[in-house]
Amino acid sequence: MAKANFSELIQGSTPTLVDFSAEWCGPCKMMAPILDEVKAAMSDSVRIIKIDVDKNPALAESFQIRGVPTLILFQQGQIKWRQSGVVPTEQLKKVIQGFV
């Protein structure tokens, strides 16, 4: 994904949760159903984007991604929350609801 496109995606007032992950990452695979649950529960109040760090190394580097999965919540282009590792569904929903 081009950095310009990514910048456009994170600019809006809708919270955008970015999942920096990799195909080979076990915990990343655990996050997929959690993110599906969050999206189902919160529908249009959040945008969820998955970024493969191996396919987008420059983007991963620009946000200093050192481990996967790393979740970053953006709103109006600013980082509002960041955490590495698997985050449970309810915790993730609470974090996002704080910015909706």
N, C-alpha and C positions, 0 to 999 in steps of 0.2 A: 504494500500500500504506500502510495506516495505521501510524503510528509504534509504536503499542501492539502490533500484530501482529508488526511487525519485531522489536521488543524481545523478544517471546516466542521468536521463531525463533532468535535469537542467544544465548539464555540457557543452552542445554543444554551438556552435556559433550562432545557430538559437535562437532568442528570445523565451522564454517559458513563457507564461502567465498562472499563476496558480490561479484558482478561488476557494478560501476556502469558502465553503458554507455549508448549512444544509437543509435537507428536509422540515423542519417546517418553514423556513425563507421566508417571503413574498418578501422582496427585492431581495433575491437570485433568486427567480422564475422570477423576472423582468430582471435579468441579462442574463438569458438563451438565449432569442432571440437577445440580444445585442451581445453576444459572437458569436452566429451563424452568424450574419451580418459581424462582424469583420473577422471571419474565411473565409467567402465567399469572402470578398473583398481582403483579404491579402493572401489567400491560403497557399502555402508552406513557405512563409516568416515568419510565426509565428506558434508555437505549442501552443495549448490551452489545459490545463488539469484542470479537475474539481476534487476537493478533498472534500469529506464529512467529516467535522470536528468531527461528532459523531462517524464515523466509523474509523477515523484515529486520535485519540486524542493525541498520542505522537508526530505525525508530526505537528499537529496544535500547540501544546505546544512549540515545538522546534523553531517555527517561531513567538511565542508570539501572536497568533491570539486571540484577545479579543472580536471581534465582526464579524459578517458575514453579507453580503459578504465582504471578504477582498481579493483584487487582488494584486498579487505580480508578477512583471516581472523579470525573471532571464535571465542572459546571462553568459555563461561560469562559472556557479555555483555561481555567485554574484547577489545580489539584486540590480537591476537598478532603480526600481520604486515600490512604494507601496501605496495603497489607500484603505480605507474602504468605503463601501456604493456603491450605484448604480453609475456607470460611463457611461455617454452617448457614443454612438457609435463613433461619430466623434472625441471626446476627446481621447478615447481609441486608435483609429487608429493613431492619431497624436503622442501619447506617444510611441507606438510600432514602428512607422516609424523612430523615432529618433535613433533606435538601429538596424535597418535592414541594 
